[in-house]
Amino acid sequence: MAEMIQAILQEQMKANLAKNEAALSTHFTAILEQQFAEMIEQIRSEIAEQYEGWLSILDDKIDIGHLKNRLNEVELLSVNQS
């Protein structure tokens, strides 16, 4: 009788352990996914800030109008050579 009760209790413990493991795994996965999403958003934000900074520096140093005119000249030359 004691062996039967022990066997039943062991099965219940295994079932509870499996259930708890699944719940913890799901919870842990959700936490990790949230942290990764936050990290990715932070990285994207930092990259965007750096990119905007670089563009600002380039705008200050390069005459965009001159580059556009030069690009048009190169395009016209390539069309005329075709």
N, CA, C and O atoms as a CHARMM CRD file, in Angstrom:
* protein
*
  328
    1    1 MET  N      0.82100  -1.19700   0.00000 PROA 1      0.00000
    2    1 MET  CA     0.00000   0.00000   0.00000 PROA 1      0.00000
    3    1 MET  C      0.86500   1.26300   0.00000 PROA 1      0.00000
    4    1 MET  O      0.60100   2.21700  -0.73100 PROA 1      0.00000
    5    2 ALA  N      1.89800   1.24300   0.83300 PROA 2      0.00000
    6    2 ALA  CA     2.80000   2.39700   0.91200 PROA 2      0.00000
    7    2 ALA  C      3.53000   2.60600  -0.40900 PROA 2      0.00000
    8    2 ALA  O      3.74900   3.73800  -0.83900 PROA 2      0.00000
    9    3 GLU  N      3.90600   1.49400  -1.04900 PROA 3      0.00000
   10    3 GLU  CA     4.58900   1.59400  -2.34100 PROA 3      0.00000
   11    3 GLU  C      3.66900   2.19000  -3.39900 PROA 3      0.00000
   12    3 GLU  O      4.11300   2.97200  -4.24100 PROA 3      0.00000
   13    4 MET  N      2.40700   1.82800  -3.36100 PROA 4      0.00000
   14    4 MET  CA     1.44100   2.34700  -4.32200 PROA 4      0.00000
   15    4 MET  C      1.24200   3.86300  -4.11100 PROA 4      0.00000
   16    4 MET  O      1.19200   4.63300  -5.07000 PROA 4      0.00000
   17    5 ILE  N      1.13300   4.26300  -2.85200 PROA 5      0.00000
   18    5 ILE  CA     0.98500   5.69000  -2.55800 PROA 5      0.00000
   19    5 ILE  C      2.23600   6.44600  -2.98500 PROA 5      0.00000
   20    5 ILE  O      2.15300   7.53400  -3.55500 PROA 5      0.00000
   21    6 GLN  N      3.38200   5.86600  -2.70700 PROA 6      0.00000
   22    6 GLN  CA     4.63500   6.50200  -3.10500 PROA 6      0.00000
   23    6 GLN  C      4.72500   6.63000  -4.62500 PROA 6      0.00000
   24    6 GLN  O      5.16700   7.66300  -5.12700 PROA 6      0.00000
   25    7 ALA  N      4.32000   5.61800  -5.35200 PROA 7      0.00000
   26    7 ALA  CA     4.34000   5.65800  -6.81300 PROA 7      0.00000
   27    7 ALA  C      3.39400   6.74000  -7.34100 PROA 7      0.00000
   28    7 ALA  O      3.73100   7.46400  -8.27800 PROA 7      0.00000
   29    8 ILE  N      2.21800   6.84200  -6.73600 PROA 8      0.00000
   30    8 ILE  CA     1.24700   7.86800  -7.15700 PROA 8      0.00000
   31    8 ILE  C      1.80900   9.26000  -6.88100 PROA 8      0.00000
   32    8 ILE  O      1.72200  10.15500  -7.72200 PROA 8      0.00000
   33    9 LEU  N      2.39300   9.43200  -5.67700 PROA 9      0.00000
   34    9 LEU  CA     2.96200  10.73100  -5.31300 PROA 9      0.00000
   35    9 LEU  C      4.13600  11.09900  -6.23200 PROA 9      0.00000
   36    9 LEU  O      4.29200  12.26100  -6.60800 PROA 9      0.00000
   37   10 GLN  N      4.95500  10.11100  -6.58900 PROA 10     0.00000
   38   10 GLN  CA     6.07100  10.37400  -7.49600 PROA 10     0.00000
   39   10 GLN  C      5.56400  10.82900  -8.86200 PROA 10     0.00000
   40   10 GLN  O      6.11900  11.75400  -9.45600 PROA 10     0.00000
   41   11 GLU  N      4.52600  10.19100  -9.35300 PROA 11     0.00000
   42   11 GLU  CA     3.95300  10.58800 -10.64100 PROA 11     0.00000
   43   11 GLU  C      3.38900  12.00600 -10.56900 PROA 11     0.00000
   44   11 GLU  O      3.55700  12.79700 -11.49800 PROA 11     0.00000
   45   12 GLN  N      2.71600  12.32100  -9.45600 PROA 12     0.00000
   46   12 GLN  CA     2.17200  13.66600  -9.28300 PROA 12     0.00000
   47   12 GLN  C      3.29300  14.70100  -9.19400 PROA 12     0.00000
   48   12 GLN  O      3.18400  15.79900  -9.74000 PROA 12     0.00000
   49   13 MET  N      4.37500  14.33300  -8.49700 PROA 13     0.00000
   50   13 MET  CA     5.51700  15.24700  -8.38700 PROA 13     0.00000
   51   13 MET  C      6.14500  15.48200  -9.75500 PROA 13     0.00000
   52   13 MET  O      6.49800  16.61100 -10.09500 PROA 13     0.00000
   53   14 LYS  N      6.28400  14.42000 -10.53500 PROA 14     0.00000
   54   14 LYS  CA     6.83800  14.56000 -11.88800 PROA 14     0.00000
   55   14 LYS  C      5.95200  15.44400 -12.74700 PROA 14     0.00000
   56   14 LYS  O      6.44700  16.29300 -13.48900 PROA 14     0.00000
   57   15 ALA  N      4.64300  15.24700 -12.64900 PROA 15     0.00000
   58   15 ALA  CA     3.70000  16.05100 -13.43200 PROA 15     0.00000
   59   15 ALA  C      3.76400  17.51200 -13.00200 PROA 15     0.00000
   60   15 ALA  O      3.77900  18.41000 -13.84400 PROA 15     0.00000
   61   16 ASN  N      3.80400  17.75400 -11.68800 PROA 16     0.00000
   62   16 ASN  CA     3.90100  19.12800 -11.19200 PROA 16     0.00000
   63   16 ASN  C      5.22200  19.77500 -11.59200 PROA 16     0.00000
   64   16 ASN  O      5.26300  20.95100 -11.95400 PROA 16     0.00000
   65   17 LEU  N      6.29100  19.00200 -11.52400 PROA 17     0.00000
   66   17 LEU  CA     7.60100  19.51700 -11.91400 PROA 17     0.00000
   67   17 LEU  C      7.61000  19.89700 -13.39300 PROA 17     0.00000
   68   17 LEU  O      8.10700  20.96200 -13.75700 PROA 17     0.00000
   69   18 ALA  N      7.06900  19.04400 -14.23400 PROA 18     0.00000
   70   18 ALA  CA     7.00400  19.32700 -15.66800 PROA 18     0.00000
   71   18 ALA  C      6.16000  20.57300 -15.92700 PROA 18     0.00000
   72   18 ALA  O      6.52100  21.41500 -16.74900 PROA 18     0.00000
   73   19 LYS  N      5.04500  20.68400 -15.22600 PROA 19     0.00000
   74   19 LYS  CA     4.17500  21.85100 -15.38300 PROA 19     0.00000
   75   19 LYS  C      4.90500  23.12400 -14.94900 PROA 19     0.00000
   76   19 LYS  O      4.85500  24.13800 -15.64500 PROA 19     0.00000
   77   20 ASN  N      5.57900  23.07100 -13.80600 PROA 20     0.00000
   78   20 ASN  CA     6.31100  24.22800 -13.30600 PROA 20     0.00000
   79   20 ASN  C      7.48300  24.59000 -14.22100 PROA 20     0.00000
   80   20 ASN  O      7.75600  25.76700 -14.45200 PROA 20     0.00000
   81   21 GLU  N      8.16500  23.57800 -14.73500 PROA 21     0.00000
   82   21 GLU  CA     9.26400  23.82800 -15.66400 PROA 21     0.00000
   83   21 GLU  C      8.75800  24.53700 -16.91300 PROA 21     0.00000
   84   21 GLU  O      9.39000  25.47800 -17.39300 PROA 21     0.00000
   85   22 ALA  N      7.63200  24.09700 -17.43700 PROA 22     0.00000
   86   22 ALA  CA     7.06400  24.71800 -18.62700 PROA 22     0.00000
   87   22 ALA  C      6.67000  26.16700 -18.34400 PROA 22     0.00000
   88   22 ALA  O      6.92100  27.05400 -19.16000 PROA 22     0.00000
   89   23 ALA  N      6.05800  26.40000 -17.19400 PROA 23     0.00000
   90   23 ALA  CA     5.65000  27.76100 -16.83900 PROA 23     0.00000
   91   23 ALA  C      6.86800  28.65600 -16.66300 PROA 23     0.00000
   92   23 ALA  O      6.88200  29.79000 -17.14100 PROA 23     0.00000
   93   24 LEU  N      7.89100  28.15200 -15.97900 PROA 24     0.00000
   94   24 LEU  CA     9.11000  28.94000 -15.79000 PROA 24     0.00000
   95   24 LEU  C      9.81000  29.20400 -17.12000 PROA 24     0.00000
   96   24 LEU  O     10.31300  30.30200 -17.36000 PROA 24     0.00000
   97   25 SER  N      9.83600  28.20700 -17.96500 PROA 25     0.00000
   98   25 SER  CA    10.46100  28.36400 -19.27100 PROA 25     0.00000
   99   25 SER  C      9.75400  29.43200 -20.08500 PROA 25     0.00000
  100   25 SER  O     10.39600  30.28200 -20.70200 PROA 25     0.00000
  101   26 THR  N      8.42800  29.38600 -20.08500 PROA 26     0.00000
  102   26 THR  CA     7.64200  30.38500 -20.81800 PROA 26     0.00000
  103   26 THR  C      7.88400  31.77600 -20.24900 PROA 26     0.00000
  104   26 THR  O      8.06900  32.73500 -20.99800 PROA 26     0.00000
  105   27 HSD  N      7.88400  31.88300 -18.93400 PROA 27     0.00000
  106   27 HSD  CA     8.10600  33.17200 -18.27300 PROA 27     0.00000
  107   27 HSD  C      9.51000  33.68900 -18.57800 PROA 27     0.00000
  108   27 HSD  O      9.68400  34.86200 -18.91100 PROA 27     0.00000
  109   28 PHE  N     10.50100  32.82300 -18.46500 PROA 28     0.00000
  110   28 PHE  CA    11.88600  33.20200 -18.73100 PROA 28     0.00000
  111   28 PHE  C     12.06000  33.62800 -20.18500 PROA 28     0.00000
  112   28 PHE  O     12.74600  34.60800 -20.47400 PROA 28     0.00000
  113   29 THR  N     11.44000  32.89200 -21.08900 PROA 29     0.00000
  114   29 THR  CA    11.51300  33.24000 -22.51400 PROA 29     0.00000
  115   29 THR  C     10.89000  34.60600 -22.76600 PROA 29     0.00000
  116   29 THR  O     11.43600  35.40300 -23.52800 PROA 29     0.00000
  117   30 ALA  N      9.76600  34.88100 -22.14200 PROA 30     0.00000
  118   30 ALA  CA     9.11400  36.18500 -22.31100 PROA 30     0.00000
  119   30 ALA  C     10.00300  37.31500 -21.80000 PROA 30     0.00000
  120   30 ALA  O     10.09600  38.37400 -22.42100 PROA 30     0.00000
  121   31 ILE  N     10.65200  37.07900 -20.66900 PROA 31     0.00000
  122   31 ILE  CA    11.56000  38.10000 -20.12300 PROA 31     0.00000
  123   31 ILE  C     12.71800  38.34300 -21.08400 PROA 31     0.00000
  124   31 ILE  O     13.06200  39.49000 -21.36900 PROA 31     0.00000
  125   32 LEU  N     13.31500  37.27000 -21.58000 PROA 32     0.00000
  126   32 LEU  CA    14.43400  37.40900 -22.52100 PROA 32     0.00000
  127   32 LEU  C     14.00300  38.12500 -23.79800 PROA 32     0.00000
  128   32 LEU  O     14.71500  39.00100 -24.28800 PROA 32     0.00000
  129   33 GLU  N     12.84700  37.76000 -24.33600 PROA 33     0.00000
  130   33 GLU  CA    12.36300  38.40800 -25.55100 PROA 33     0.00000
  131   33 GLU  C     12.15700  39.90700 -25.32700 PROA 33     0.00000
  132   33 GLU  O     12.49000  40.72000 -26.19000 PROA 33     0.00000
  133   34 GLN  N     11.61500  40.26200 -24.17900 PROA 34     0.00000
  134   34 GLN  CA    11.39800  41.67400 -23.86500 PROA 34     0.00000
  135   34 GLN  C     12.73700  42.40500 -23.73500 PROA 34     0.00000
  136   34 GLN  O     12.89400  43.51000 -24.25300 PROA 34     0.00000
  137   35 GLN  N     13.68600  41.79800 -23.05200 PROA 35     0.00000
  138   35 GLN  CA    14.99500  42.42900 -22.89400 PROA 35     0.00000
  139   35 GLN  C     15.70300  42.58300 -24.23400 PROA 35     0.00000
  140   35 GLN  O     16.31500  43.61900 -24.49300 PROA 35     0.00000
  141   36 PHE  N     15.62800  41.56900 -25.08500 PROA 36     0.00000
  142   36 PHE  CA    16.24700  41.66000 -26.40100 PROA 36     0.00000
  143   36 PHE  C     15.57600  42.74000 -27.24900 PROA 36     0.00000
  144   36 PHE  O     16.25300  43.48500 -27.95800 PROA 36     0.00000
  145   37 ALA  N     14.26400  42.82500 -27.17900 PROA 37     0.00000
  146   37 ALA  CA    13.54800  43.86600 -27.93100 PROA 37     0.00000
  147   37 ALA  C     13.98100  45.25300 -27.46400 PROA 37     0.00000
  148   37 ALA  O     14.18000  46.15100 -28.28300 PROA 37     0.00000
  149   38 GLU  N     14.12600  45.42900 -26.15900 PROA 38     0.00000
  150   38 GLU  CA    14.57000  46.71000 -25.62700 PROA 38     0.00000
  151   38 GLU  C     16.00400  47.01600 -26.05300 PROA 38     0.00000
  152   38 GLU  O     16.32500  48.15400 -26.39500 PROA 38     0.00000
  153   39 MET  N     16.86300  46.00000 -26.03000 PROA 39     0.00000
  154   39 MET  CA    18.24900  46.20300 -26.45300 PROA 39     0.00000
  155   39 MET  C     18.31800  46.57400 -27.93000 PROA 39     0.00000
  156   39 MET  O     19.06000  47.47900 -28.31200 PROA 39     0.00000
  157   40 ILE  N     17.55400  45.88400 -28.74700 PROA 40     0.00000
  158   40 ILE  CA    17.54900  46.16300 -30.18400 PROA 40     0.00000
  159   40 ILE  C     17.04500  47.57800 -30.44300 PROA 40     0.00000
  160   40 ILE  O     17.61200  48.29000 -31.27200 PROA 40     0.00000
  161   41 GLU  N     16.00000  47.99100 -29.75300 PROA 41     0.00000
  162   41 GLU  CA    15.46300  49.34400 -29.92200 PROA 41     0.00000
  163   41 GLU  C     16.48700  50.38900 -29.48700 PROA 41     0.00000
  164   41 GLU  O     16.63400  51.42200 -30.13900 PROA 41     0.00000
  165   42 GLN  N     17.19000  50.12500 -28.39500 PROA 42     0.00000
  166   42 GLN  CA    18.22700  51.04900 -27.93200 PROA 42     0.00000
  167   42 GLN  C     19.35200  51.15800 -28.96400 PROA 42     0.00000
  168   42 GLN  O     19.82700  52.25400 -29.26000 PROA 42     0.00000
  169   43 ILE  N     19.76700  50.02800 -29.50100 PROA 43     0.00000
  170   43 ILE  CA    20.83500  50.02600 -30.51300 PROA 43     0.00000
  171   43 ILE  C     20.38100  50.78100 -31.75600 PROA 43     0.00000
  172   43 ILE  O     21.13500  51.58500 -32.30300 PROA 43     0.00000
  173   44 ARG  N     19.16000  50.53000 -32.20300 PROA 44     0.00000
  174   44 ARG  CA    18.64000  51.24500 -33.37800 PROA 44     0.00000
  175   44 ARG  C     18.60400  52.74400 -33.12600 PROA 44     0.00000
  176   44 ARG  O     18.94300  53.53300 -34.00700 PROA 44     0.00000
  177   45 SER  N     18.19600  53.13400 -31.93500 PROA 45     0.00000
  178   45 SER  CA    18.12200  54.54900 -31.59000 PROA 45     0.00000
  179   45 SER  C     19.51100  55.18000 -31.60700 PROA 45     0.00000
  180   45 SER  O     19.70000  56.27800 -32.13100 PROA 45     0.00000
  181   46 GLU  N     20.47500  54.47700 -31.03100 PROA 46     0.00000
  182   46 GLU  CA    21.84600  54.99200 -31.00900 PROA 46     0.00000
  183   46 GLU  C     22.41000  55.09600 -32.42200 PROA 46     0.00000
  184   46 GLU  O     23.08100  56.07500 -32.74700 PROA 46     0.00000
  185   47 ILE  N     22.14900  54.10800 -33.25800 PROA 47     0.00000
  186   47 ILE  CA    22.62900  54.15000 -34.64500 PROA 47     0.00000
  187   47 ILE  C     21.98300  55.30600 -35.39400 PROA 47     0.00000
  188   47 ILE  O     22.64900  56.00500 -36.15700 PROA 47     0.00000
  189   48 ALA  N     20.68900  55.50800 -35.17800 PROA 48     0.00000
  190   48 ALA  CA    19.99800  56.61400 -35.84600 PROA 48     0.00000
  191   48 ALA  C     20.57500  57.95400 -35.41400 PROA 48     0.00000
  192   48 ALA  O     20.73600  58.85400 -36.23900 PROA 48     0.00000
  193   49 GLU  N     20.88700  58.09700 -34.12500 PROA 49     0.00000
  194   49 GLU  CA    21.48800  59.33600 -33.63900 PROA 49     0.00000
  195   49 GLU  C     22.85800  59.56000 -34.27300 PROA 49     0.00000
  196   49 GLU  O     23.18300  60.67200 -34.68800 PROA 49     0.00000
  197   50 GLN  N     23.65400  58.50200 -34.34400 PROA 50     0.00000
  198   50 GLN  CA    24.98200  58.61800 -34.96000 PROA 50     0.00000
  199   50 GLN  C     24.84700  58.97500 -36.43400 PROA 50     0.00000
  200   50 GLN  O     25.57300  59.82900 -36.94300 PROA 50     0.00000
  201   51 TYR  N     23.91900  58.32100 -37.11300 PROA 51     0.00000
  202   51 TYR  CA    23.70900  58.57300 -38.54100 PROA 51     0.00000
  203   51 TYR  C     23.31900  60.03100 -38.76600 PROA 51     0.00000
  204   51 TYR  O     23.84700  60.68800 -39.66400 PROA 51     0.00000
  205   52 GLU  N     22.39700  60.53200 -37.95000 PROA 52     0.00000
  206   52 GLU  CA    21.98200  61.92700 -38.07300 PROA 52     0.00000
  207   52 GLU  C     23.16600  62.85700 -37.81300 PROA 52     0.00000
  208   52 GLU  O     23.32300  63.87400 -38.48900 PROA 52     0.00000
  209   53 GLY  N     23.98700  62.50800 -36.84300 PROA 53     0.00000
  210   53 GLY  CA    25.18200  63.30300 -36.55900 PROA 53     0.00000
  211   53 GLY  C     26.14400  63.31400 -37.73200 PROA 53     0.00000
  212   53 GLY  O     26.68800  64.35700 -38.09400 PROA 53     0.00000
  213   54 TRP  N     26.35100  62.13300 -38.32900 PROA 54     0.00000
  214   54 TRP  CA    27.25000  62.05500 -39.48500 PROA 54     0.00000
  215   54 TRP  C     26.70500  62.86900 -40.65600 PROA 54     0.00000
  216   54 TRP  O     27.45600  63.57100 -41.33400 PROA 54     0.00000
  217   55 LEU  N     25.40400  62.77200 -40.88900 PROA 55     0.00000
  218   55 LEU  CA    24.81200  63.54700 -41.97700 PROA 55     0.00000
  219   55 LEU  C     24.96200  65.03600 -41.73700 PROA 55     0.00000
  220   55 LEU  O     25.22000  65.80100 -42.66700 PROA 55     0.00000
  221   56 SER  N     24.80200  65.44100 -40.50400 PROA 56     0.00000
  222   56 SER  CA    24.95200  66.84900 -40.16100 PROA 56     0.00000
  223   56 SER  C     26.37500  67.31400 -40.43800 PROA 56     0.00000
  224   56 SER  O     26.58900  68.39100 -40.99300 PROA 56     0.00000
  225   57 ILE  N     27.34200  66.49600 -40.04800 PROA 57     0.00000
  226   57 ILE  CA    28.74500  66.83800 -40.29800 PROA 57     0.00000
  227   57 ILE  C     29.00900  66.91300 -41.79200 PROA 57     0.00000
  228   57 ILE  O     29.66500  67.84200 -42.26200 PROA 57     0.00000
  229   58 LEU  N     28.50400  65.94300 -42.53900 PROA 58     0.00000
  230   58 LEU  CA    28.70200  65.93800 -43.98900 PROA 58     0.00000
  231   58 LEU  C     28.04000  67.15000 -44.64100 PROA 58     0.00000
  232   58 LEU  O     28.61600  67.77100 -45.53400 PROA 58     0.00000
  233   59 ASP  N     26.84100  67.48100 -44.19600 PROA 59     0.00000
  234   59 ASP  CA    26.15700  68.65300 -44.74200 PROA 59     0.00000
  235   59 ASP  C     26.96600  69.91700 -44.50500 PROA 59     0.00000
  236   59 ASP  O     26.99400  70.81200 -45.35000 PROA 59     0.00000
  237   60 ASP  N     27.61800  69.98800 -43.36400 PROA 60     0.00000
  238   60 ASP  CA    28.43400  71.16200 -43.05900 PROA 60     0.00000
  239   60 ASP  C     29.69300  71.21800 -43.91400 PROA 60     0.00000
  240   60 ASP  O     30.18300  72.30600 -44.21500 PROA 60     0.00000
  241   61 LYS  N     30.21800  70.08200 -44.30200 PROA 61     0.00000
  242   61 LYS  CA    31.49800  70.03400 -45.00200 PROA 61     0.00000
  243   61 LYS  C     31.37500  69.92900 -46.51300 PROA 61     0.00000
  244   61 LYS  O     32.32600  70.25000 -47.22600 PROA 61     0.00000
  245   62 ILE  N     30.23600  69.49100 -47.01800 PROA 62     0.00000
  246   62 ILE  CA    30.09500  69.24200 -48.45300 PROA 62     0.00000
  247   62 ILE  C     29.02300  70.15100 -49.02900 PROA 62     0.00000
  248   62 ILE  O     27.94300  70.31100 -48.46000 PROA 62     0.00000
  249   63 ASP  N     29.34000  70.73100 -50.15100 PROA 63     0.00000
  250   63 ASP  CA    28.35800  71.53800 -50.86000 PROA 63     0.00000
  251   63 ASP  C     27.49400  70.58300 -51.68200 PROA 63     0.00000
  252   63 ASP  O     27.89600  70.14100 -52.75800 PROA 63     0.00000
  253   64 ILE  N     26.31200  70.27200 -51.16800 PROA 64     0.00000
  254   64 ILE  CA    25.42100  69.29900 -51.79900 PROA 64     0.00000
  255   64 ILE  C     25.04000  69.75400 -53.21200 PROA 64     0.00000
  256   64 ILE  O     24.95500  68.93200 -54.12400 PROA 64     0.00000
  257   65 GLY  N     24.81600  71.03900 -53.39300 PROA 65     0.00000
  258   65 GLY  CA    24.46200  71.55100 -54.71400 PROA 65     0.00000
  259   65 GLY  C     25.54700  71.26000 -55.73700 PROA 65     0.00000
  260   65 GLY  O     25.25500  70.87200 -56.86800 PROA 65     0.00000
  261   66 HSD  N     26.79800  71.44600 -55.33900 PROA 66     0.00000
  262   66 HSD  CA    27.91800  71.15900 -56.23500 PROA 66     0.00000
  263   66 HSD  C     27.93900  69.67900 -56.61200 PROA 66     0.00000
  264   66 HSD  O     28.15500  69.33500 -57.77300 PROA 66     0.00000
  265   67 LEU  N     27.71500  68.80700 -55.63000 PROA 67     0.00000
  266   67 LEU  CA    27.71800  67.37300 -55.90800 PROA 67     0.00000
  267   67 LEU  C     26.57700  66.98200 -56.84900 PROA 67     0.00000
  268   67 LEU  O     26.75900  66.13400 -57.72300 PROA 67     0.00000
  269   68 LYS  N     25.41000  67.59100 -56.67500 PROA 68     0.00000
  270   68 LYS  CA    24.28900  67.29700 -57.56400 PROA 68     0.00000
  271   68 LYS  C     24.60400  67.73400 -58.98400 PROA 68     0.00000
  272   68 LYS  O     24.31300  67.01200 -59.93700 PROA 68     0.00000
  273   69 ASN  N     25.19500  68.90900 -59.12900 PROA 69     0.00000
  274   69 ASN  CA    25.57500  69.38200 -60.46700 PROA 69     0.00000
  275   69 ASN  C     26.58900  68.44800 -61.10100 PROA 69     0.00000
  276   69 ASN  O     26.49400  68.12700 -62.28600 PROA 69     0.00000
  277   70 ARG  N     27.56500  68.01100 -60.30500 PROA 70     0.00000
  278   70 ARG  CA    28.59800  67.10100 -60.81800 PROA 70     0.00000
  279   70 ARG  C     27.97400  65.76100 -61.21500 PROA 70     0.00000
  280   70 ARG  O     28.35500  65.18300 -62.23300 PROA 70     0.00000
  281   71 LEU  N     27.03300  65.26900 -60.43600 PROA 71     0.00000
  282   71 LEU  CA    26.34900  64.02100 -60.75300 PROA 71     0.00000
  283   71 LEU  C     25.58000  64.16200 -62.06300 PROA 71     0.00000
  284   71 LEU  O     25.60500  63.25400 -62.89500 PROA 71     0.00000
  285   72 ASN  N     24.90900  65.27200 -62.25100 PROA 72     0.00000
  286   72 ASN  CA    24.18800  65.50300 -63.50500 PROA 72     0.00000
  287   72 ASN  C     25.14400  65.52400 -64.69100 PROA 72     0.00000
  288   72 ASN  O     24.83100  64.98200 -65.75100 PROA 72     0.00000
  289   73 GLU  N     26.31100  66.14800 -64.51800 PROA 73     0.00000
  290   73 GLU  CA    27.30600  66.17800 -65.59100 PROA 73     0.00000
  291   73 GLU  C     27.76700  64.76500 -65.94500 PROA 73     0.00000
  292   73 GLU  O     27.87900  64.42400 -67.12300 PROA 73     0.00000
  293   74 VAL  N     28.02900  63.95500 -64.94200 PROA 74     0.00000
  294   74 VAL  CA    28.48500  62.58100 -65.17100 PROA 74     0.00000
  295   74 VAL  C     27.38800  61.77700 -65.86400 PROA 74     0.00000
  296   74 VAL  O     27.67400  60.98900 -66.76500 PROA 74     0.00000
  297   75 GLU  N     26.15700  61.96600 -65.45600 PROA 75     0.00000
  298   75 GLU  CA    25.04500  61.25600 -66.08900 PROA 75     0.00000
  299   75 GLU  C     24.90500  61.67200 -67.54800 PROA 75     0.00000
  300   75 GLU  O     24.67300  60.82700 -68.41200 PROA 75     0.00000
  301   76 LEU  N     25.04400  62.96000 -67.82800 PROA 76     0.00000
  302   76 LEU  CA    24.95300  63.43500 -69.21400 PROA 76     0.00000
  303   76 LEU  C     26.07800  62.85400 -70.05700 PROA 76     0.00000
  304   76 LEU  O     25.86400  62.46200 -71.20400 PROA 76     0.00000
  305   77 LEU  N     27.27700  62.79900 -69.48600 PROA 77     0.00000
  306   77 LEU  CA    28.42300  62.22100 -70.21600 PROA 77     0.00000
  307   77 LEU  C     28.16000  60.75000 -70.52600 PROA 77     0.00000
  308   77 LEU  O     28.42400  60.29700 -71.64000 PROA 77     0.00000
  309   78 SER  N     27.65100  60.01300 -69.56700 PROA 78     0.00000
  310   78 SER  CA    27.39600  58.58800 -69.79300 PROA 78     0.00000
  311   78 SER  C     26.29200  58.38400 -70.83100 PROA 78     0.00000
  312   78 SER  O     26.35400  57.44300 -71.62300 PROA 78     0.00000
  313   79 VAL  N     25.29600  59.24700 -70.83200 PROA 79     0.00000
  314   79 VAL  CA    24.21800  59.15200 -71.83200 PROA 79     0.00000
  315   79 VAL  C     24.77600  59.47600 -73.21500 PROA 79     0.00000
  316   79 VAL  O     24.45200  58.79400 -74.18700 PROA 79     0.00000
  317   80 ASN  N     25.61000  60.51100 -73.31200 PROA 80     0.00000
  318   80 ASN  CA    26.17800  60.91500 -74.60600 PROA 80     0.00000
  319   80 ASN  C     27.13100  59.85600 -75.14000 PROA 80     0.00000
  320   80 ASN  O     27.25800  59.69900 -76.35500 PROA 80     0.00000
  321   81 GLN  N     27.79900  59.13200 -74.26200 PROA 81     0.00000
  322   81 GLN  CA    28.73500  58.10400 -74.71700 PROA 81     0.00000
  323   81 GLN  C     28.00900  56.84000 -75.15500 PROA 81     0.00000
  324   81 GLN  O     28.58900  56.01100 -75.85700 PROA 81     0.00000
  325   82 SER  N     26.76200  56.67900 -74.75800 PROA 82     0.00000
  326   82 SER  CA    26.00800  55.46100 -75.09900 PROA 82     0.00000
  327   82 SER  C     25.59300  55.42400 -76.51700 PROA 82     0.00000
  328   82 SER  O     24.95400  54.46500 -76.94900 PROA 82     0.00000
